[in-house]
């Protein structure tokens, strides 16, 4: 895919959605970190249902730590792998208090040193909470990048590096959100909704689906 085509794709996404946002609900970098920790192998909707009760009860690392592991699990038990995730949350809160003054660190190295925080989670926090040029590649973004030939790669790190290299600078801060929303609601895994896609003519996917014409009215 050439540079001009990539620019047009992101320009259209920006025109349609100038200020894209994560679908996870949060009110602070700490709450975003916890929401992303909980979101692994879970839906944003499911996480939001849990955190709608968890965050009012424990809006800060100290308050979360005060809940204790059993208390946190009471709020997270509807989420997959909640026992492990809850342990990570408690351990993370302890480290935030002991090493970072209760604040979420703003470097990748410090974030990835937190329990349960991998590169993808760190990238989400760096980009969404702190406005850094980071690209979190999940299954949606990996699929879209390869399917459209936008930034093809054999693994998530390869796609991440390529996206950061080829996306025009003016789009990079919001690119993660446009890509994930496109993959979640339009360029779906099983059956992409190409007939609803605003970048259909720019996409280089060879297996595009097309909308069928409306059926002819039956003769009376």
Secondary structure, DSSP 4 states (H G I P E B T S, - for coil): --HHHHHHHHHHHHHH-TT---SS--SSHHHHHHHHHHHTTS-HHHHHHHHHHHHHH--SHHHHHHHHHHHHHHHHTTSTTHHHHHHHHHHHHHHHHHHHTTS---SHHHHHTSTT--HHHHHHIIIIIT--------HHHHHHHHHTTSS--SSHHHHHHHHHHHS-GGGHHHHHHHHHHHHHHTS-SSS--GGG-TTTTT---TT---PPPPPPPPP-
